[in-house]
Amino acid sequence: MGYVLDTNVALYLLGGRLVNPLPVGEFYLSVISEIEMLSYPAISEPERLKVQQFLSQVVVIGIDETVKNYTIALRKKYRLKLPDAIVCASALSTNSVLLSNDAQWEHLSFAMSKCT
């Protein structure tokens, strides 16, 4: 099974603050999460290196035609912010489960799986 980690889950993982361990499977990260993690203004050099090490262990999903089309559909149908729509589209494009601490995904989870 595949899992796309939202930025907040990746940061909790790197900070040792996950309440429950991640499930076993293949892990993906949207390029949006990569950008968010590395562009944090107050990131220290040790933190940056930790993020880089983490990024080398996951598959980073870029914005290809499939992700772009899912993003457009999600924004039109659910009015998601662009970064959130891209993260969600990354999960849809890889047929993966989106792991997030963001409450907005709970009420969209069924609808997201049906987005075309």
N, C-alpha and C positions, 0 to 999 in steps of 0.2 A: 504494500500500500504506500502511496505517496502522500506527503504532507507539505504544504506551503506554510512557512512560518511568517506570520505578520511581524512587523518590526518590533512591536512590544514583546512578543514571545521570544524573539531572538535576543533582545536586550535582557529580559529576565533570565534566560538561559545563561548568557555570558556573565551576568552578575550573580549567578548562583541563587536566584530568588524564585525559581519555579516551585510551585506548591506540589505538583505531580510530575513525575518523570515523563519525558516525551515517549510516545509509542515507538515501537520498532518499525522501521520502514525507511524509505528513501526521502530525503529532505531537500526542499527547494526554497529559494528565496527570490522574491521579485527584485528586479533591478532598482525599483523604487525604494525598497528596504535597504539595499546596499547603499544607495545615495543618501538616504536619511541617516544611516548609521555612521557613514564616513564624513558627512558634512556637518555634524554637530559641532558648533563653534568651540565648545570647551573640552573637546576630546583630547586626552593626554596621549603622549607617544606610546606608553604601554597599552593603553586602551585601544588605540589605533592598530597596534600590532596584534592584539587579541582578536579584534574584529577581522583583520586580514587573514589570520589563521583560521578563524571560523568560516570565512568565505571560501577558503580553499577546500573545505570539507562538505560543502553543499553545492547544489547545482543552481546557479543564478539564471533566472528566466528573463530574457530580454523581451523587447517589444517587437514581435514578429507580426505577420498578417493576422494570425489567429487571435493573439492577445489583443491586437488593435480592434478587431471586429467585436470580440467579447466586451472590451472596454466601452466601445460606442454603445452597444446594446444596454449595458448596465447603467451607463450615465443617462441614457434616454429614458429607460424604464423606471429606475429607482432614484435618479438624481443624486447619485453618489459623487463625492469629490473625486477629482481625477486620480490622485494617488491611490485612494481606496479602491476605485474601479479597476485600476491596473493590477493591484495586488490580487483582487478577487478574480480578475480575468486570467491571471497567471495560474491560479488554482484550477479554474475551469479548463484551461488549455492543456494542462497536464493530467486532467481527470484525478485531481488530488483533493484532499480535505484541507481546508483553510483552518489553521490553528491561530487563534487570536484571543486576546483578553478584552477586545473591544465589543461592548454589548450590542452595537448596531448589527453585527453579523448574525446574532441569534434569531432575530425576526426575519432575516433575509435568507437564511440557510436553505430552506426548501426552494424558494423562488430562484436563488442563484443557480441551483442545480438544473433548473428548467430553462434558464436563459438561453436564447438562441440568437 
